[in-house]
Amino acid sequence: MPKLGMEPIRREALVRATISELGRAGTLDVTVSQIARRAGVSSALAHHYFGGKDQIFLAAMRSILADFAGDVRRELAGTAPPDRAAAIVRASFSKSSFTSEAVGAWMCFYGMAQKNAEALHLWQVYHRRLRSNLIHALRPLCARPEDAADTLGALIDGLYIRAALDPRLSPEEAASQALGVLEGLCGGRRR
């Protein structure tokens, strides 16, 4: 008889194991068996909880996105309105986003979103949320906050990929570059 209350614990273990395996492999070529073994559960149980590798991977990305949302909330807490866009930029380059596991999962996620409708939808939700947060933060700073948010969002994504792949560009340097562009977009009105 299964222990009551174990399902959320095992699901979380499978999500964490998925993130670890993606970080280790750097590719979607990981199996449910590898993930289950790392989580300390059977492959059958992993399939029971999630249905398949794609669903486990999407749950892992939702977890990473929830961690990112927490980073954004922490950066925004107590931040004055003129500094909110900079706080979002800093959160985009937080240490938690640059663990080898998170980087591996993000790189796989971009590839998966090209072929998987659910992954594409999840990416679109992330993108819309980032854009909306940036527009709101940029309204008091820029004449055209929508355009500035689009530029800054694309820059964040591009610098993230570059910093993830090029050891010469640290997350801190990437954030600094994005903050410099933010200042230029807003006519030097960033703090």
N, C-alpha and C positions, 0 to 999 in steps of 0.2 A: 504494500500500500504506500503510495507516495506521501511524502511529508508535506503537510499543509504549509503554505508560505514559501516553498522552495522555488516556485516558478519565477518570481521576479529576480531572485538571487541568481538562478541559473541563466536567465535571459541576459542579465547584466554581465555575467561571466562570459557568455558567448559573444556579446558585443565587444567587451574588452579584448577577448582573445582574437576576434576578427581584426580589430585595429592593430594589435601586436603582430599578427601574421602578415597583414598588408605592409606594415612597416618593415618587417624582416624580408619579405619577398620583393617588395616594390612593384608588385604586379597583381592583377586579379587571378593569376594562376595559382591560387591556393584552393584547397579542397575543404569541404565541410568536415571531413574526417580530421584534417590538420587543425581546423578551428576547434572542433569538439575535443580533440585530444588536449590541446592547450588549455581549454576551459575545464577539463576534468569531467566531461560528460560523454555520453555515447553519441555517435553520429545520428542514430535514430531519434534521440531526444532533441538534438539540434534541428532536425527536419520537422519534428513534431511542433516545436515552438515557433519556427519561422517559415517552414515550407521549402526553403532552398537557399542556395548561396546568395542569390541576388537580394532576397529579403533580409538575410543576416547582414549583408553589406550595407543595405539602405538603413537598417536600424543603427549600424555603426556610424554612418554619416550623420544621421539625426542626432546621435549622441555628441559627435564632434561639433555639429552646428549648435547644439544646446550649450556646450562648453564655450563656444565663441560668443553666443548671446550673453552668457554670464560674464565673460571678459568685457564686453561692451557695457553691460550694466554697471560693473565695478568702475570702469573708467569714467562713465557718465555721472556716477553718484557724486553729488555736491559740486558738479562742474557748472560754472557760469555759462549762460547761453553763447557768448562769443567764443568759448573754448570747446564747444560740444563737437564740432567737426574734427578738431585735432584729437579729441578723446577717441572718436571712432577710428581714426587712422591708427592711433597708438594700439588700440585693441586688435586691429587687423594684423599687427605684427607682434603680438604678445608671445611670450615664451611657450605657452601651451600650444600655440599654432605651429610651432617649429620643432616639436619633438619628431624623431624619425618616424614614429608611428603615425602622427597626424599628417606629416608631409606625404608619406606613402599612401595614406587613405585619400587625401585630396587629389593626388596625381591620378590614382585609379578612378576616383569619382569623376574627374573631368573626362576621362576616356569612356567610362561607362555611360555618361550622360549623352554621348553621341549615338548610342545604340539602344538605350533602355528608356522607355517613356516615363517610368516612375522616377528614375534618376534625373532625367531632364526636368521633370516637374519639381523635384526637390531643389535642384540648382536654381530654377526660376524663382522659387519661393525665397531662397537665400538672396538672390540678386535683387528682387523687388524690395525685400526688407532692407538690405543695405542701401539701396537707392533712396527709399523713403526716409530712412534715418538721416542720410546725408542731406537730402533736400530740406528737411526740417531744420537741421543744424546750420545749413548754409543760408537760409532765408534772411536772417538779420545781417549777413556779411556780404552777399553777392547780389548783383542786379539780376542775374539769370541763374538761380540756384539749381534748376533742373539740368542745364548744360554743365555747370560746374560739378554736380553730383555724378553725371555720366562720365565725365573726364576722370574724376577722382576714383570712381569705382573701377574703371578700366585700368587705371594706374595701380591701384591696390592689387588687383588680380595679377597684373603683369609683373609687378615688383615681387609679389609673393612667389610666383613661379621662378623668377630669376634668383631670388634669395634662397629658395629651396634647392635649386640646382647648381648654383655657383658659390662655392665656399668663400670666395673673395668678397661677396656681398653679404654682410651680416643683416639679420632682421632689424637691428637698430639703425644701420645705415639706410636700409630700404625705407624704414619709417621716416627717417630724416629727409630723404629725397621726396617722399610723398608730402610731408609737411611743408617743404619748400614750394612745391607746386601748389599746394593749398593756399599758401600766402600769395603767390602770384595770381591765382584765380580770383582771389578776393581783394585784389588791389592793396596788399600789405595790411589788411585789417585783421589778421589772425594774431592771437597772442601766443 
